[in-house]
């Protein structure tokens, strides 16, 4: 009887509807706090490992992860999203999905291990056989974790998720640094995701009061598997878009250029992931509860994009101007050649965020087939952009890929917005001020560099910061900007558990 009550408690979501806004806002605060901690630890690992290891060490591991990373789309077969998105779900259904996930994880582990010799021939690098064998274990660990993780998200237990993730990073990062310091080389990079995934898996089971039963053939999961299959295929294509540049560079240019490119890409994606991942964790469950309220759904989306834009765009605008000093300061002088690619990749930061948001919108509405159609069209275009720039080295790939992504983005968003109250005009109004201010900041920062001509790294960073500070201070002379900042302050006040209700978005 007690076990049945615990199972029912782990599956219920009716208690979330009464205070969905406050739960979403608090979840946002907790998740951002967690991601900030993870960001600090990832930054520390990036700085330390970049100095203990060589570009070739990062490149050889990236050769495997660029391929096996594609298979992560099938690690949960989209069944995590199916569990989260479903309005009502039974113990038999979740149990059946758990065994499906475990079987898929085991299959992907065997497949990834078998790919080792193929990768060794493709890249002409025999060491990839053993690397692929060890990294393949991540899929088995992922299969064990999928449904407990989905149930935690379904119930919007963001504090539990935050504790789990922080603990995992506090374990994995020191292990990787210790191995690198002791001379393990690229094996430090192999060990970190293994330790991270193991700790996350173990803690997920400890945090959720649910244990799987036997699978049921007629539990009614067929529609969920169909939904998950479309989501999984979409994630595969999405991952392909983000991995094919590394695959091409590794094949065409080798380990050292790939190591430079992968560090530039990962350093840039670090702040994107710190916001995109928690935003996805919060928005998909919240939007799923708002499927029948189109205007409220649209306002939530616009406010989320506006907040993310205000937080991230100044960071990427600053990184665009300060690419070389940031690369040298964070990674070291031997990574300086990565700075042009880093700068060109920064151009596409907003595009990456908006592309991620198409997943939130379509998955939360149960439109996985539309998401798959969208990515089947966009993917060849994005990959073609990478191929165009390949002969020009890593900076050519970064520039052409960024330009192509931004070029197709309006069509992608228009297709995604069909059937909602969202339009390109409303989105444009939501992000108009942060985009405009960042462009103004880029101009002033470059002007300050030309006038003051600082030589050393720290003065360069300070001068660039001065330019952006001047731009934002000057912008407050405009009433519309002050109103937008006031709206942003109210939203951040809500994150601080303010008793005031969150103001409606400026973009209407």
Secondary structure, DSSP 8 states (H G I E B T S, - for coil): -HHHHHHHHHH--GGGGGGHHHHHHHHHHHHHHHHHHHHHHHHHHHHHHHHHS-HHHHHHHHHHHHHHHHHGGGSSTTHHHHHHH-SS--HHHHHHHHHHHHHHHHHHHHHHHHHHHHHHHHHT-TTHHHHHHHHTHHHHHHHHHHHHHHHHHHTT-HHHHHHHHHHHHHHHHHHHHHHHHTT-TTHHHHHHHHHHHHHHHHHHHHH---------TTSS-HHHHHHHHHHHHHHHHHHHHHHHHHHHHHHHH-HHHHHHHHHHHHHHHHHHHHHHHHHHHHHHHHHHTTTT-HHHHHHHHHHHHHHHHHHHHHHHHHHHHTHHHHHHHHH-GGGGGGHHHHHHHHTTHHHHHHHHHHHHHHHHTT-HHHHHHHHHHHHHHHHHHHHHHGGGHHHHHHHHHHHHHHHHHHHHHHHHHTTSS--HHHHHHHHHHHHHHHHHHHHHHHHHHHHH---SHHHHHHHHHHHHHHHHHHHTTSHHHHHHHHHHHHHHHHHTT-SS-----S--
